[in-house]
Every structure is written in C-alpha cells, then in structure tokens.
C-alpha cells in the first residue's frame, strides 16, 4: 500500500511542475502554520504530515544512523547523524568555521530539545567525525530573548584577525517572528563560552533569516531577509565585526527569498536562497555577482539528479551554508536542513557535493547567454569526499 501511494505521489509531482506549498502572505512568516488540502494530498504534504505512512522515507529511524564508529565516511542525506559519543548531532540552521590555528572545523547550530536551548558546537578534523563541544551559548545567557517560547536561529561564527575574537551572529525573535532582530556574541576560543552582547535591528530594518560572510580581504558582511521577507539586505560589518556599517544595499527586491548561503569562487560571489514557505521545502535559486554589494543576477535552480520532486524542493531541505573544500578549488559542500516541524530537534542534515563549472543553467533576463558558470548540487543517496582530499 505504501509503495502504491508513493508511486501515485511521484506521478503527481512529475505531472505538475509546481509543487504545492503554502502561499506566502504579507504577514511575518509563522513557520509552524501549515494547512494541508483535503483529499489526495501532494507529496509535500505527506512530508509535513507527522501521521503520514511515508514519513519514514523522509526521516529514517535510528537503525540507519550515520555512526562515526563504522569508519565508512559516507554521508547519507536525511539520516540521523551521530557524534563521537553516539548521540544525534544538534546543530540545525548552522554553519562551519575552519580554524587555521588548530586546523580544525567547528560546526555551530541550533541545539534543540523541546525548544532551542542554545548554540551547540562540534569539532572535526575530517568533516565526518564530529565531537560534541557542548553548548557554547546558552539561551539563559541572552536575557530571556531566546526563552523556549522564542527563537534563536541560524548562528554563524567568523574569526576576526585583528581583534583575535570569534564573533557569532544569529537571528533572534519571538514566537510570532515580530522581534526580527540579530544577536551578537564573542569568544576568545572557538569552543566558547561566548559572551552575548545584545540584539538590534541592522540598519534599522527587520531581520529574519540571515548569514554572515567573511571576504578574502577580511571584510565581513551581513545578509538578511527584511521588509517582511520581501527582499534581502546586504552590508559590511564594522572592523571589529560587532555592528553594521551604515552603507547597505537592497537586493532581490520583491522576490521573497530567505535562508541565504553565500560563497565565492575566482572573484565571483554566489548566493543560494530558498522561497518563503514556512517549514515546507521549495525550489532553490542561485544568484551571482561581481561585487558582493551587487547587482545580483539569477542563474537558476542548482539541484541535479534524483526525482523531479527532490529537485523542486531542494531535496526536501533548505539551504543554510556552503562550505569550501580546502585544496579542491571549485568544490564545496552544500549544507541544508530537512526540517521536521513535528519534532524540530529531529530535523535532519542534507549535505551534498556542490561544484562550479560547465554550461550556464539559463539565459539572463535580457535574453542573452548568462555569463556565469553553472552551479550544481548533485543528489546522492550516499557519498563521500574524494580519497585524495586531506585537511
């Protein structure tokens, strides 16, 4: 019965180019709300329905968990990922910092139980075996701004070469997403503890999904969804990375994009975003620019392989970070979250190889051939880094 239902759902998706997702509204994004249609539901609604018989296909149980003890080094997108102590990794909406001093990767993200209890940190030498470094910023430290009824999302950490500080930026909000601010914290060590410095609305605008990006010259930038998620704002941080400079550029105006993940290759800036559909996954989009302040030009959907339903929903996930692979120019890991709205602490990680190069995805808005190379995120049920890759 389940197999027949799955075939019917895949047929539906293949026959309908537009996957059903909740329509965006002018109000703040209340991510927990979703009203599936009555009758035969598209597969996206099966994905969101905690009582669906298909849920185990999207969220496999602990029996198939990625365990560092098995030594295979195979990533399995959507499977439970265990740390070196055998516990599920809690680093949702996160990002990775490579620390040049210790030659170690640090993965920061939302540490969730019933609510967000803080920012978790994990360390690794091989990007596959992760050791839990504990809660580096607890919710209690943030003056009740991240009480379990409120939100702490998408923490990102960069290192300031001039001050010697590790600086964390994150989205802080209330349960209705109306506070719409950023929080800032600092530490002397990548493993914390981080000291919370407070929150603010950057440039005086509402800020929800956000990220920060450190350029080759050491200048750091914030990119955030603003004006009720109808556009993105981007601007440089101060020299100490603790505030924004006054200059800011509005980009992707009217396109309703969120979950920005920015990276750079051969002098060109790329940004992957998602549409605003709450917890429901949707089609990814890549934009490119010669200057990080813009103008930005749309390249297209980077997802390749798998069923059409996977490609049109970013493999049932949402972007959070793009991690460069040291020593392999043009090769990256696309990091995304497969959100489980029924149990957000059981949301899964979708890590996939991303490559730059090849024929452009589509023509630009003027009808001429796009000058940007192709950005490709390749679907694999399981995959591993090249054996030649070394930290």
N, C-alpha and C positions, 0 to 999 in steps of 0.2 A: 504493500500500500504506500509506504513511504517512497519507494523507488518510483512508483507511478506518479505520485504527487510531485516529486522532484522533476520528472520529465515534463509534466504539464507546466510547471513553473518556468522551466528553461525555455519551453516552446513559447510561452507568453512573452518572455523577455526578447527572444530572437525575433518575434513578430511585431514588437513595439519598440521603436528606437528610444523613446523617452521612458526611463524607469520611473515609476511612481514614487514621489517623495512629497512630504508636506510642503505646501506652498508658503513662501516667505511672506511676512506681514510687516507693517510699518512699526510694530511694537518691538521692544527688546526681545532677543532670542531666548524664549523659555524652553530650554533644551529638553526638559523632562516631558514635555507635552507631545503626544502623538495620537492621532485618531485614525486607525486603520479603517478602510472602507469595508462595508458589509459584503457578504457573498464571497465569491472566489477572490482571494487576495493575491496581489503580485508578490513575487519572491521577496522584495524588500520588506514587506510587512511580515512575512514569515520570519525574516531575520530579526525583526524588532519584537516579535511576539514571544514572550518568555514561555508560553504554553505550547508553542508550535512543535510538532514532531520532527521538524527539520533543524531545530536549534543545535543539536549535537554535531551537525555538519559544519556549522559556523564556529562553534565553541567546543572543540573536542575535550573529553574529560582527562583527568589526571593520568590515566593509563598510558596516554601517548605524549606525555610531557617531555619537553626538551630538558635533559638532565646532563649537567657538565661532566658527571662521572662516567658517562658512556664513551667519551672520547671521540665521538664521530665528527664533531664540529659542523653538523648540518643544521642550518636554520630551517624551521618548519613554521611558516607564517600562520598565525591563528592558533597555534598550540600553546598550552601553558608552558612558560619558561621558568625554570627553577634556578635559584642561585646556588652557590657552592655549599650552602647548608641544607639544600633540599627544599627550600620554601619558594613559593611563587614570587617572582620579581614584581615589586610595586614601584614603577617609575613611569606612570602614564602621562601623556602630553609632554614628554620630556625632550631633552637634548643631551648631546655628548660633548665634553671638553677633553681635548688631548693636552695633557700637562707635560711640557717639554723637560721640566726639571726631573720628574720621576719616570718619564717615558711610560706613562700610564693613561688609560682612558677612564674618564669619570662620567657616569650616566646619571643625570638628575631627572626626577619626575615626581608626579603626584603620588604620595603614599596614601592609599585609600583603605579604609575598613568600612564602617557604616558611612562615614563622611571622610573628608580629607583631613588627615591628622598631621600633615606636614609635608616637607620635601624630602624624599628618600634619595640616597646616593649609593651607587655601586661602582666598583673599580674592576678593571680588567686589563690584561696585557695582550689579549688575543681577540677581543671583541666578541667572544663567545662564552667564556667562563667568567662569571660576574660574582664578586664578593660583596656582600652587604656591608656598607659602612655606616648604616644606621640613619636616623632622622637628623639631617643637618640643619633644618629649620623647622621647628615645631609650630603648630597652629597657635599654641598658647603664648608664643613669643610676640604675636602680631596684634596685641591689644584687642583681641576678640574680632579682628577683621576677618579671620578665617575660622570662626566658630563653625561647628559641623553643619549648621544651617546655612552657612555662607560658602563662598567659592574661593579656592586657590587653584589656579590652572596654569599650565604651560611654563613652568620655571625653566629659565635658561641661564647659564653661567659662562662668563668670559673672564679672562685674566688681563689685568691692567699692568703692562710692563713698567710703567713709570711709578705707580704707587705700590706695586707689589701686592695688590689686593685682588682677591677673587670676588667678582661682582655678580650678583644674581638679580634678575628682573623677572617678574611674574605678573599674571593677571589676577587681581583681587576684586571680589564682587560680593553682592548679597545674593540671596537665593533667587531673586527675581531679575538678576543681571541689570540692575539700575545704578549701582555704585559706579561700575565701569571705570576702573582705575588700574594703575600699575603699582606694584610694590617693589621696593629695592632693599637688598641686604648685602652685607660684605663679610669677608672672612680672610684670615691670614693663610689659611690652608684649604686645599680643595675639598677635604673631608669635613670642613667646618670645625666648630659650630659657626653658623652665620648669624650676624647681628642684624636684626631688622631695623631699617632706618625710617620707615613710614611709607605712605602711599600718596599718590597725586594723579591728577588727570593730565597727561602730557599735552603740552601746547594749549591747555585749557579745553581739550576735547574729550569726549567719552572714548574709552579704550577697552576693547574686549580681547578677542584672540590676538596674541602678539608674539613677536620674537625679537631677538637682538642679533646683530651680525657684526663681527669684527673684521675689518678690511685688512689688506696686506700692509698698509701703512700705519696700522694701529688705531685708526679712527673707527669708532663703533657707532652703530645706527640702531634705532628702534623702528620697527614696522608693526603697525597695529590697525585692526578694524575699527572704524569710527563712524559717527553720524548714523547711529542705529544700524551699523554693519552695511551701509550703502556704499562705502568707499574705504580705501586704505590710506593711511598717512605714514610718511617716512621722513626721518630727520636724524641728524647726527646727535650723539651724546656729548656731554661736556668732557673735558680732558680726563677727569677722574672717573668717568662713567656713572656718576651718581645723579645726573639730571640731564634734561634735554637742552640743546641749544635752541634759540628762537626760530631759526630757519627750518621750515617744514614744507613738504610737497604733498599735495593730494593726488593720489593715483587710483586707477581702476574705478573712476567715479561712476556711480550708478550700477556697478556690476555685481554688488552684493557678494563679496568674496571674504573668506576668513581662513584661519589655520595657515598663515604664511610660513614657508620654509625657504630660506634664501641661501644661495651658494654662488661661487664664482669659478670660472674656468677661462683661461687665456684672455683675461682682461674683460670678459663679458659677465654680467650679473644675470642670474636666473632666479625665478621665484615660482614655487609651486603653491597653489591655493586650492581651497575647496569652495563650493557654494554654501549658502547658509540654509541648512535643512535640519537643524537640531541634531539629534543623535543619529538620524538616518544618513547613511553614506551616499555620496553623489560623485559626479564626474570631476576628476582633477583637471586643472588647467596650468599650463606653463606660460610665463611671460619672461621676456628678456629685455635687457637694456645695456647700453654702452656706459651709462653713468648710473650709479645706484639711486640717484635722485630723479632719474627718468630722463626722457619719456620711456615708458614701458610698452612693449608690443607683444600681443598674444601670439604664441607659437601653436598651441593646441593641447590635446589630451596626450600625455606621455605614456599611458598604460598600454602594454603589448602582451598578447598571449592570454590563454585561458578562455573561458566562456565570455560571450559578449556581456552578460550580466556582471561579471567581475570587472571588465574594463570600464563599464559605465558607472561603476560605484567605487572606483579606485581600489578594486579587490576587497570590497566591503570594509574600507578603512578610511581614515582621514589623516592627512599629512601633519607631521609635527617637526621634522628636522631632516636635513640632508647632510650626511657625514662623509667628508672626503677620505679616500683610502690613500694613506701616505705611501709614496713610491709608485703609485699607479695613476698617472695623470689621466683625467677624463673618466675615472672610475669612482663611484660613490655608493653609499648605502642609503637608500630611501627608507626613512623611519616613519611609521604611521601607527595609529591606534585603531583597533577594531573595538569600538565602544559597545559595551553591554549595558544598556540603560536599566535593565532589571537588577543587575549587580555590577555597579561601576568598578568595584575592586577586582572583578573577574574580567575586566576588559583585557583584550589580547594585543600583542605586538605583531605588526606586519613589517618585517624587514626584508627588502628586496634589492637586487642589484640595479643601479642606475648608471647609464652610460651616456656620453655626449659624442655625437658624430653621425654622419650619414645624411641622407636626403632630408630636407626640411619636411615638417608634418603637413603644412598647408601654405597657401598664399596669404599675404597680409591683406589688410583692409583696402588697400589701393588696387588690389588685383594682381600686382606683380609678385614675382617669386620672393618668398621670405629670405632674408639674408642670414637667418640664424640656423645653426646646425640642429639636427634632431636631438631631443632629449627623450630617452627611452627608459621606462621602468618595466622590467621583464618579470612576468609571473612565473613562479616555480613552486611546486608543492614542497620541495625541499631543495636546498642548495648550500654551497659552502664557498668560502673565499678561495681564490687561487692558491695552490700549494706554494707558488713562488712568492706569495705576499708574506712579508715579515715586518714586524714593528720596528 
